[in-house]
Amino acid sequence: MEAKKVDALEECFEGEMSQIKATVEDRISSVKNKVSDLHAMVKKLLENQIVAFEAKKPVEKTTSSVYRRRDDEVEIMEEQEERYEGRHGFA
């Protein structure tokens, strides 16, 4: 009798854990998508700031008397996972 109760509780527990795991995975996926979108928006913002800055800045003159404009491309450096996880308490 006790063994049946334990088995029933284990099945119930496994079902609940599976549901919790699926919920957590969905939320993690959602957060990853939001972070990716945020990453793209920040990159675009930085690129626009460079364009605005370059528009205000005088055009550089080369030795051959040809005017040129610097082409800056924004590069967002990726943080190492170990540093991020350690600093924010994730394992």
N, C-alpha and C positions, 0 to 999 in steps of 0.2 A: 504494500500500500504506500509506504513512504517513498519507495523507489519510483512509483508512478507519479507521485506529486513532484519529486525532484525532476523527473524527465519533463513533465508538463511545464514546470518553471523554467527549465533550461531552454525549451522550445520557445516559450514566450520571450525570454531574455534575448535569444538569438534573433528573433523577429524584430524586436525593438531596436537592437543594436544595428541590424541591417538598415532599418529605416533611418536611424540617426546618422549612420555612415553615409547614406545616400544624400541626406539633407546637407551634411557638412560638405560633401564633394560638390554639390550644386552651388553652395554659397562660395566655396573657394574658387570655382570656375567663374562665377559672377564677379568676384573681386578681381581675379586675374584679367578679365575682360575690361573692367573699369580702369585698372591700372594701365593696361595697354592703351586705352583711349586717352587717358590722362597724359601718358608719355607722348603720344602723337600730338596732343594739343600744346604741350609745353614746347616740343620741338618746333611746331609751327609758330608759336609765339616768339621764340628766340630768333627764328629766321626772319620774322617780320620786324623785330627790333633791330636786327643787323641791317636790313634794307633801309629802315628809317634813319638809322645812324649814318649809314653810307650816303644817304641823300643829303644830309646836313653837312657832311664832311667834305672839304675841298677834294677835287679829283687829283690823284697823284700824277706827277709828271716824271717820265722815265728819262734816261740820258739821251735817248733818240728823239726827244721832244714829242713823243706820242703820248697822249693822255690815256690813262687806263684806270679802270676801277677794279678794286680787289674783289675777288669772288670768294666769299666766306661761306662755308657750309657748316651748319650746326652739327656737332657730334655730341650726343649725350653718352657719357661714360657709364657703363654698367658697373654696379657695385658688386663686389665679390659676395657670393651667397653666405660664406661662413661669417664674414663680418656683419652682414645684415641680420642673419639669424641670431648671432650672439648678442648683438646690440639691442635687438627688439624682443629677445626672450623666446624666439621660435626655435624648435629643434627639428 
